[in-house]
C-alpha cells in the first residue's frame, strides 16, 4: 500500500502546474480538506413535458393564474407540488 504524501507549498502557479503535470492526485487525496458547500441559489434542473387538458380546464387555469398574478405554468407547478407532498404524507 502506498503512503499518502503531503502536498508541497508552491512558490507560484507555474510551479504548481508543473507539479500536478508530473504527479498523481491519488497519492495526495487524503491531504485535501473536506469542504461543506452550500448553494442556496442553485436551481434544480427541470424537465420539459407536454400535458394535455381540456380547453375549459386550460382557460380556468389561466384565469386563476391571472388573479394570483403568476404565470399559469408556475401555478400548475405549485398545484402539483402541493398535491404530491399531500399524497406522500398520506403514505406515511
C-alpha positions, -999 to 999 in steps of 0.1 A, spaced: 0 0 0 13 35 -9 18 60 18 -2 92 14 21 121 6 18 157 17 12 184 -9 41 207 -10 39 245 -8 42 262 -41 61 294 -49 38 303 -78 11 289 -101 36 277 -127 54 256 -101 21 241 -90 11 233 -126 44 216 -133 40 196 -101 5 183 -110 16 176 -145 41 151 -131 23 137 -100 -8 117 -94 -36 132 -74 -43 97 -60 -11 99 -39 -23 130 -22 -60 125 -19 -61 125 20 -43 158 21 -73 177 8 -96 192 34 -133 185 33 -154 215 23 -190 219 31 -205 236 1 -239 252 2 -255 265 -29 -288 282 -18 -294 298 -52 -288 267 -72 -320 259 -91 -329 222 -96 -327 210 -131 -361 209 -149 -377 186 -175 -400 198 -202 -432 179 -205 -463 180 -226 -496 180 -208 -530 176 -224 -560 191 -208 -595 203 -219 -597 238 -232 -621 247 -203 -595 235 -177 -568 254 -195 -589 286 -195 -598 283 -159 -562 277 -150 -552 308 -169 -579 328 -151 -567 316 -117 -531 324 -126 -541 358 -137 -559 365 -104 -529 353 -85 -506 373 -107 -484 343 -116 -477 326 -149 -501 297 -154 -473 272 -158 -459 283 -124 -493 278 -109 -495 243 -124 -461 235 -107 -474 249 -74 -506 228 -76 -486 197 -85 -461 203 -57 -488 207 -31 -506 176 -42 -475 154 -44 -465 164 -9 -500 156 3 -500 122 -13 -466 114 1 -477 124 36 -507 102 33 -484 72 26 -467 75 59 
